[in-house]
Amino acid sequence: MISSMTGYGSASRQVSLGAGVVADLQVECRAVNSRFLDLGFRLPDECRGAEPALREMATQSLSRGKVEFRAAWRVNAGAASSAKSNPHALGAINKDRLDALYTLQEKAQDAFPKAQELSIAEVLRWPGVVSEPRGEEDSWITAAVEAGRAALAALMESRHAEGKALVGVLTNITGKMRDIVKVIEPKVPEYVAQYQEKLTERLAEALAAQEQAKAGAELMERIRQEVVLYAVRIDVAEEFARLKTHLQAVDTALTGKGPVGKRLDFLMQELNREANTLSSKSVSEECTQAALELKLFIEQMREQVQNLE
């Protein structure tokens, strides 16, 4: 399926910390646009060992995008009830570190008598004061990999959904561009005929002025320049043919599978080139306006294509 490069997915798993305490591990997977596949990981120390497996899963599933895995954990709310019957369930106090912190606080208050004492929350958050249960390393890695796989699957599902919506937008635009071509292309011979008529009138004026040798020679040179320019401008059949071919290639890519972003980006360049040529060869105001509308639609498509994988 055609996918967008932006998306989000998350999943969680539980890890036993021992003593009846369970931690909830949450893994998030975010993706935004990028020319290549750019992976980033923000994992807690307990889950660092899962990074190689997560990286391999991402490279096998994705081809483009800036993708970041984030993980965080907290003790399950049910651990609070376990703490009532088991005081050490949520961690043990390190008395040596606690005494050292108390001594440090006394010295600080001697130097700064107006300083407030540490609160209980601040004491418990002090590094090393509380030795929290961590569980086994393998359990953390297994939980991180499983949660990461589920988060990645959710990310891909969201990318597929957004990709489907983008395909609908792009298909709608190509339809509008075809409508413009259908209206303008049959009128081109009429525009050319009108231009030819004007050119003929100028030629007649030049021939009538041939009696004046110098002025006649100058007018004839101008007429020859007009004829050359006219010959260039009337040849727009190839531009219309290539424009329709490129539009068909866009539709074909949108109905295909797999990454198509780079191919569509190239087709946008080709479409824009043909629209510019039509504008430069225009022989009527209506044709010029149509070329400008085509360029506007192409730019709208280019913005959407930047989101496709």
N, C-alpha and C positions, 0 to 999 in steps of 0.2 A: 504494500500500500504506500501511496505517496504521503510523506510526513512533513510536518512543520519542524523547524529546529527549536522552537520554544515549547516548554512543557514543564510539568511538575508532578512528582509522585512521592508518596511517603508510605512507610510501613513500620511496624513495631514488633519486637519480640521480647520475651522475658528471659532474664538470666538469674540463676540462683546464686546468692551471695553467701550461702551457708547460714546456719543458725535460724532457719525458717524465714530468712529475709529474701525478697525477690526484687530485682531491679527491672524497670521498664526501659528498654533501649529503643529509641526512635531514630530512624534513618530517613533523611530527605534527599531527593535527587532533583536538582533544578537544571534547566538547560535554556540557553539563549543562543542567538545567532553567532556564527563564526565561520570563516572560510574553511577551516579545517576542524578536526576533532581535537578539542583541548580539554583534558580532564584535570579536575582539581579535587582534593580530599581534605576535609576538616573533621578529623576523627579524634576522639579521646584516646589517651594512652592505652586504655584497655583494649581498644579495637584496632590498633595500628597494624596488627598482623593480618587483618582482613583486606588491606589495601590491594595487594597483588591480585587476589581473586576478583575484587570489585572492578579493577582496571581491565582484567581480561574479559569479564562479562560485558563491560561497556564497549570495548573495541569490537567485540563480535556482533553487537547489536546495533551500533550507531556508526555512522560514517562522517557526519559533520555536526558542529555545534560546540559551544562552550558548556561543558557539563560539570557540575559540582556535587559531590556527595558530602552530606553533613550528618553527623551523628551526635547524639547526646543521651544521657541516661539520668534517671532519678529513682530513688527507692520507692517501691510500690506503696500506695497508701495503706494497704493491708499490713505493712510492716509495723505500723504504729501499735496495732493490737498485740503483735508478737512482742514488742518491746515491754509491754506491761508484765508479761510473765517471764521474759528473759531480758534483763537489763543490758546485756552485751549484744543484743541482736543488731542494734544500729551502730555499734562501734564501742571501743574501749578507750577510756581516758588514759593517756600517757602521763603518769604522775611526774616523771622527771621533767618533761616538757612544760607541764603545768606549773611546777615549782619555779622553773627558769623564767617563765612568763611573768609570774607573780613578782619575782625579784627584779626583773627588768622594769615592771610597772612602778615599783617602789622607787627605784633610782630615777625614773623619769619624773615622778611626782616631786622628788626632792629638788630636781632642777626646775620644775615648772609646777609650783604649789597649786595653781588654779586649774591645772589640767584635770579633766574628769576621768574617773576610773572606767576600765573596760566593762562593757556589758557582758552578760552571759553569752549572748549570740556572738559577740565579737571574740570572746575567749574560745568558743567551740569552733569558730571558723579559722582560728590561728593555725598555720601549718604545723602538723605533727602533734597537736594536742589530742585529737581524736583519731584513733586508728580504725578506719572504717573497713568492714568486710568487703573483699573485692571479688571473691569467686575465682574459679579456675580460668586461666588464659584461654584454653581451648573452647570453653563455653562462650566467652565473649566473642571470639573469632567466628564460631559457628553461628551465633545469633546475629552478628553484624552482616555476615554473608547472606544469610537467609532474608533478613530484613532488607538488605541492599538489593537482592534479586527481585523481591516483591515491589520495592520502590521503583526500580528500573522498569519493571513491567507496567506499573501505573503511569510512569513518565511516557513510555512508548505509546500507551493507549491514548493519553492526552495529546501527544504529537500527531497520532493518526487522525484523531477527531478534528484537530485544527487544520491539518493538511487537507482533509475532505472538504472543510468549509472554504479553504483557499482555492481549491480546484473549482468549486462552484463559482466563486468570484471571478476567477480568471476566464472560465468558460463563458460567462456572461459578457465579459469585456470583448473577447474575440468575436462573439456574435454581433456586438454593436459595430465592431470594426468591419466585419463582412457586409453589414447593412450599408455602411458608408461607401464601400467599394462598389456594391451593386448599383447604388444611385449615381455615382460619379463616372464610373467606367464607360457606360453607354453614351454619356454626354460629351466625352472627350472629342470624338470626331466633329461634333457641332462646334465646340470651342475652337478647334483647329481651323475649321472652315471660316469662322468669323475672323480669326486672326489672319487667314490667308486673304480674305476680302480687304481688310485694312492694308495689308501689304501691297495688294494689287493697286489700291488707290494711290498709295505713295509712289509706286512705280509709274503710274500714269502721270502723276504730277511731275515726276522727274523727266519723263520723256517730253512733256509739254514744255519744259524749261530748257530743252537741249539747244534752243536757238541761241541761248546765252552760253557760249562755250565753257567758260570757267565755272560758272554756276552749275552747268549741266554735268561736268566732270565730277564736281564735288558731290552732287546729289546721287549720281550713279554709284560712287564709292560707298555712300551711306546705304544705298539700296542693297548693294552686295553684302554689306555687313549684316543688314537685317535678314537677308536670305539665309546666311550662314547660321545666324541665331535661330531662325525659324526652323531650319532643318534639325537642329539640336533639340528644340523644344517639342516638336511633334512626336518624337520617339519615346513614348511613355508606356508602350505596351509591355515591354520587358519589366518595368517597375511594378506594374499591376500583377503580372504573372508571378514575379518573385514574392511580392507581398502576400498573395493568396497561398503560395507554396509554404511560406514561413508560418502563416496562420494555421495551415493544416498540420505542420510539424509541431506547433504548440499544442494543438488538440490531441495529436497522437501521443505526445509526451505526457499530457495530463491524464490520459486513459491507461497509461502504462503502470509499471510497478517499480519500486526501488527509488534510489536517489535520482532526482531529475533537476535539482536546483541549478547546477552549473550549466547544464545543457539549455535550460530555459533562459538563463542569464545571457548566454551567447545569442539565442534567438531574439532576445530583446534588442541587442545591438544591431542585428541584421534588419529587424523591422524598422528600427529608428533610421537606419541608413536609407532604406527605400522611401520612407516618409519624407525625409529631407530632400531626396532627389525629386520626388513628386512636387514638393513645394517650390524648388528652384526652377523646375520646368513648367510651372503652372502658366496657363495662357488665359485664365479667367479668375475672377474674384471668388467664385463658388469653389473652384478647384483648390485654390489657396486655402480657403476656409476648411475644406475637407481634410487637406494635409495637416493643418494645425490640430484639428480634432483627433486625427489618427495619432499624432505625436503626444497629445494629452493622454489618450488611452494607453499608449505604450508606456508612458511614464508611470501611470497608475499600476500597470502590470509589473513594471520593474520593481516598484516598492513592495509588492506582494511576493514576487519571486524571491526577494532577498530572505524571506522567512522559510523557504522550502529547503528541505535537506537535499 
